[in-house]
Amino acid sequence: MLDFFTVYQKIEFMRTITISISEREFEEFGFQSDFLSFKDFLDKINREIAKKALLSCHKIAKETGLSELTMDEINSEIKAVRESAKNRS
C-alpha cells in the first residue's frame, strides 16, 4: 500500500509565469503558441543565442581573414597548437 505522504512528496507541482515579448520577438523566435513548456522555451532561447554566437564568429572570421584559410592551413594551425600543448606538459 502506498503511503500518501511519500506519493505527495514525489508530485511535481507546476507553476506558471508570464513573460511579455513584442510581436516581432514572438515571430523572430518562431513561437507558434502563447503556451509552451519551460524546456521548449529554453530550447528556443538557447538556439537563438547559439545562432547569434555563430554569426558573430563568422563575422570575426571574415574580418580577420580566417574564413579564407585553406584546409591545409587549418590543419597546420591545429597541428601547431597540439604540439605546443604537448611541449607544455
Phi, psi and omega in degrees: 000133181283136176280124183304317182297320179296315179296316181300321180294331183274349180288131179263116181275138182260141175246156178241133174239157179244128178237127179263131175225160180286163177300322179298315178295321178303314180288320180301319180278353177074028178293140181253344186213160176282351181238131174206158181286161178298322178300314179296321177299312179298320178301314180298313182294314180298322178296319180293319177297316179297319179298315180295321178295318179297315178297322178296316178297320179296318179298314179297319180298319178293317182295327184262358179085000180295333181288350180265356181296141175278167178298323178297318178294319178297314179297323177296318178298315180298314180300317180297318180295317179296318179294320177298320179293321178297319182292335179280338183285000000 
